[in-house]
Amino acid sequence: MSAAYCAFAPGNAVHAAYHDSEYGFPSDDETVLFERLALEINQAGLSWQTILVKRPALRAAFAGFSVDRVAVFGPADVERLLGDAGIIRNRLKIAAVIDNARRIQALRATHGSFHGWLGAHHPQPKEEWVRLFRHNFRFTGGEIVGEFLMSLGYLAGAHVPECPVYPRILQQSPPWARVEAPRPSSANNATASVQI
């Protein structure tokens, strides 16, 4: 989203709750992380308002975004989802959400959790994140990955500093705010230690 979101969303019947209490706030809850990834995948080519309006139906259709429950969805579930007028009925997006649940399960074996996997790769530039997501997940292009990471505090920019939500997010120490300032290189240290 953009800085305009902070001007538009507060007080808006559809956007206010998400803007004021979720967007940009860090979370280690696997269900929250999975839901946010699924919502971003479903948003591709559509407005965020459409996703927020359909969010309750998406939650119901995808078993409350329980990774383990969605990971066992089979062909009958795909057909059920394609027939659900309350959600985004796109076969590629549905398949990606189901497959990504399985991929999150696999990350538990290597990193303990989806959150652990994200933490193990933070910080890095957006372009590197996109490569990493494309290697590990389905339907994860640049905009999807960027918004997913921004929405959970891994990338800065969810709110402008003047937004009343911004200091509340800083109080929760989002990952982007915890990145240390670059340390002087060893060459600079060596130069600094030379005595004249």
VOGU-3710 file (C-alpha; in Angstrom, 3 decimals, decimal comma):
1> msaaycafap> 0,000/0,000/0,000  1,127/3,584/0,112  1,317/6,587/2,370  -2,137/7,461/1,083  -3,471/4,454/3,036  -2,779/6,248/6,317  -4,827/9,200/5,083  -7,659/7,128/3,661  -8,080/4,120/5,993  -8,671/5,631/9,474
11> gnavhaayhd> -12,396/5,903/10,045  -13,204/3,916/6,887  -15,836/1,247/7,532  -13,885/-1,455/5,688  -10,234/-0,478/6,192  -10,020/1,146/9,640  -9,716/-1,962/11,813  -7,020/-3,506/9,599  -5,085/-0,235/9,324  -5,314/0,576/13,033
21> seygfpsdde> -4,593/-2,810/14,594  -3,014/-5,222/12,096  -1,163/-3,602/9,206  2,525/-3,323/10,059  2,219/-4,987/13,474  4,615/-7,901/14,046  3,301/-11,371/14,847  4,818/-14,770/15,509  1,454/-16,557/15,330  1,544/-19,111/12,506
31> tvlferlale> -2,161/-18,688/11,784  -1,739/-14,924/11,405  1,294/-15,365/9,153  -0,451/-17,954/6,984  -3,631/-15,906/6,747  -1,710/-12,799/5,729  0,154/-14,722/3,019  -3,116/-16,232/1,763  -4,833/-12,832/1,731  -1,984/-11,253/-0,212
41> inqaglswqt> -2,080/-14,107/-2,749  -5,827/-13,686/-3,140  -5,485/-9,919/-3,520  -3,348/-10,176/-6,687  -5,184/-8,285/-9,414  -7,941/-7,149/-7,048  -8,454/-4,330/-4,565  -7,542/-4,715/-0,905  -11,097/-3,672/-0,077  -12,406/-6,751/-1,917
51> ilvkrpalra> -10,153/-8,952/0,219  -11,178/-7,304/3,493  -14,859/-7,694/2,595  -14,345/-11,365/1,702  -12,028/-12,063/4,644  -14,651/-13,735/6,894  -15,662/-16,056/4,052  -12,009/-16,796/3,268  -11,400/-17,680/6,923  -14,362/-20,026/6,957
61> afagfsvdrv> -13,458/-21,619/3,625  -9,823/-22,180/4,620  -10,504/-23,671/8,067  -9,597/-20,538/10,007  -6,219/-20,573/8,220  -5,046/-23,513/10,290  -1,911/-24,664/8,468  -2,410/-28,302/9,384  -6,074/-28,388/8,367  -5,488/-26,649/5,030
71> avfgpadver> -2,445/-28,809/4,254  -4,662/-31,898/4,004  -7,149/-30,305/1,601  -7,590/-32,504/-1,470  -9,357/-32,361/-4,831  -12,832/-32,392/-3,245  -11,882/-29,348/-1,147  -10,605/-27,538/-4,226  -13,928/-28,139/-5,976  -15,808/-27,002/-2,861
81> llgdagiirn> -13,746/-23,802/-2,780  -14,267/-23,166/-6,492  -18,001/-23,305/-5,844  -17,903/-20,880/-2,901  -19,186/-17,494/-4,124  -17,975/-15,836/-0,920  -14,291/-16,214/-1,778  -11,960/-15,556/-4,705  -12,695/-18,511/-6,978  -9,368/-18,769/-8,757
91> rlkiaavidn> -7,953/-22,288/-9,102  -4,318/-21,109/-9,125  -4,754/-19,047/-5,960  -6,624/-21,839/-4,169  -3,939/-24,371/-5,124  -1,200/-21,979/-3,981  -2,788/-21,476/-0,542  -3,118/-25,241/-0,034  0,401/-25,986/-1,251  1,857/-23,144/0,812
101> arriqalrat> 0,294/-24,676/3,936  2,287/-27,833/3,174  5,421/-25,804/2,623  4,962/-24,082/5,977  4,722/-27,524/7,578  8,052/-28,396/5,957  9,631/-25,212/7,372  8,844/-26,469/10,866  11,393/-29,259/10,365  14,162/-26,867/9,335
111> hgsfhgwlga> 13,349/-23,685/11,275  10,826/-24,665/13,951  8,103/-22,461/12,466  7,223/-20,087/9,659  8,135/-17,250/12,012  11,496/-18,912/12,685  12,144/-19,162/8,952  11,332/-15,473/8,461  13,572/-14,521/11,371  16,448/-16,630/10,047
121> hhpqpkeewv> 16,419/-14,660/6,789  15,871/-11,170/8,181  17,117/-8,610/7,300  17,605/-8,523/3,579  16,505/-6,337/0,679  13,067/-6,886/-0,830  14,575/-8,337/-4,014  16,295/-11,083/-2,000  13,091/-11,782/-0,089  11,239/-12,177/-3,393
131> rlfrhnfrft> 13,822/-14,688/-4,664  13,614/-16,602/-1,392  9,801/-16,710/-1,430  9,680/-17,758/-5,070  12,043/-20,609/-4,236  10,002/-21,759/-1,221  6,371/-20,823/-1,939  3,859/-20,627/-4,771  2,228/-17,537/-6,256  4,625/-15,132/-4,532
141> ggeivgeflm> 5,611/-12,298/-6,848  7,202/-9,023/-5,851  4,063/-7,159/-4,797  2,684/-10,103/-2,831  5,957/-10,662/-0,978  6,535/-6,953/-0,364  3,069/-6,381/1,066  3,207/-9,568/3,131  6,521/-8,510/4,715  5,433/-4,903/5,206
151> slgylagahv> 2,150/-6,003/6,761  4,074/-7,978/9,412  6,845/-5,479/10,091  9,706/-7,157/8,223  9,897/-4,251/5,783  9,323/-0,636/6,759  6,685/1,537/5,158  3,303/0,284/6,339  2,595/3,662/7,959  3,966/7,152/7,586
161> pecpvypril> 5,672/8,522/10,729  2,859/11,067/11,157  0,239/8,324/11,376  -1,065/7,782/14,944  -0,529/4,024/14,479  3,207/4,431/13,743  4,366/4,909/17,387  2,209/1,969/18,499  3,991/-0,249/16,002  7,397/1,030/17,141
171> qqsppwarve> 6,489/0,059/20,715  6,173/-3,551/19,519  9,690/-3,474/18,056  8,960/-4,693/14,520  11,823/-6,511/12,797  12,586/-3,599/10,461  13,143/-1,309/13,472  15,515/-3,793/15,145  18,027/-3,827/12,309  21,326/-2,608/13,653
181> aprpssanna> 23,092/0,295/12,046  25,947/-0,917/9,849  29,166/-1,418/11,727  32,350/0,123/10,395  34,174/-2,228/8,066  37,366/-3,899/9,237  39,314/-1,636/6,888  37,871/1,428/8,627  38,651/-0,101/12,017  42,206/-0,794/10,963
191> tasvqi> 42,657/2,771/9,757  41,205/4,139/12,964  43,639/2,114/15,063  46,784/3,255/13,224  48,829/5,528/15,456  50,652/8,505/14,016
//
